[in-house]
Amino acid sequence: MSEQSAYAQAGVDIAAAQRATDLMKTAVQATFGPEVLSNVGNFGGLFDASGLQQLEQPVLVASTDGVGTKTKVAAALNQWDTIGYDIVNHCLNDILVQGARPLFFLDYVATARLDAAQIAQIVTGVANACRAAGCALLGGETAEMPGVYEPNAVDLVGTIVGVVERKRLIDGQRIQPGDLILGLPSTGLHTNGYTLARRVLADLDWHEPRPELGGQTIGQALLTPHRPYLAEVEALGQAGVDIRGLAHITGGGLVDNPPRILPQGVTAVLHPERWSRPAIFNLIQQVGDIDLAEMFHVFNMGLGMLVIIPPDQLLQAQKLLGDDGQLVGEIVSGNGVVVIER
């Protein structure tokens, strides 16, 4: 018995991993600019950082995150072409909060038994999202670990590295009473709250179009990709809008995320009647009989990013953002928490 066949009997298929790499190679290479000095399959990704010398004080900003149990929705529907966008856009938004542009991304996909076509679909989605953001998919890892992951389970994690000029760092410290809060709409759950959503909706048909979802199926609503906000934030910055704070609404919803950027002595007040929320949130709340306060603590409830600006720049910001420039709240004196008025 050959060594490889013994390994395959133990649950790891080396040939499948190579097939997955071959299938995704073209998509990954499409994200490469002249700064990428390595190729797909190298032990380490090489990125020429000499361009950073054009900045006075370049600051690298890095973040790692995962898509959580949204992968179980993809598995239930056997649809793997969207969650790659989720992981890139989630990580992208996380560093965007501090004003950073992405440089490169690394992905990690793990499963109990490797399906080459499935992995290639996932990583192709990662690559396409990176390309849209002007970010190199510099490397990654595909891991087959029977005994660690359950059968048919997939884990997807990403790491992003970006850069910002130090004097342009956004840290929220200049936020003050009187500032206004714009809310950039989400496309749905993005990448958070899926454990609760799956439990609540488990007994419904995920394939049937539903009138309350505008004709979408539950599966389509749940798999709608996480939205990136790079273009909107960059448009504001290039126009001279003074962005005093950004909050990416992820795990912890509208309750836990805004306080992460609030300085001492202020509170954020949000007015939910000022924005519309994707219908999937109403369905989850109604079917699960979930208290509204918990909904705001678990989900983004229709707001993917909060942008805090001075009041005299509201009209300029709204003109740039169009329908996305929703005035959803304001900053008042307080103790660093969020007040959701209902």
Buried (B, 14 or more C-beta within 10 A) or exposed (E): EEEEEEEBEEEBBEEBBEBBBEBBBEBBBEBBEEBBEBEBEEEEBBBEEEBBEEBEEBBEBEBEBBBBBBBBBBBBBEBBBBBBBBBBBBBBBBBBBBBBBBBBBBBBBBBBBBBBEBBBBBBBBBBBBBBBBEBBBBBBEBBBBBEEBEEEBBBBBBBBBBBBBEEBBBBBEBBBEEBBBBBBBBBBBBBBBBEBBBEBBEEEEBEEEBEEBEEBBBBBBBBBBBBBBBEBBEEBBEEEBBBBBBBBBBBBBBBBBBBEBBBEEBBBBBBBEEBEBBBBBEBBBEBBEBEEEBBBBBBBBBBBBBBBBBEEBBEBBBEBBEEBBBBBBBBEEBEBBBEBEE
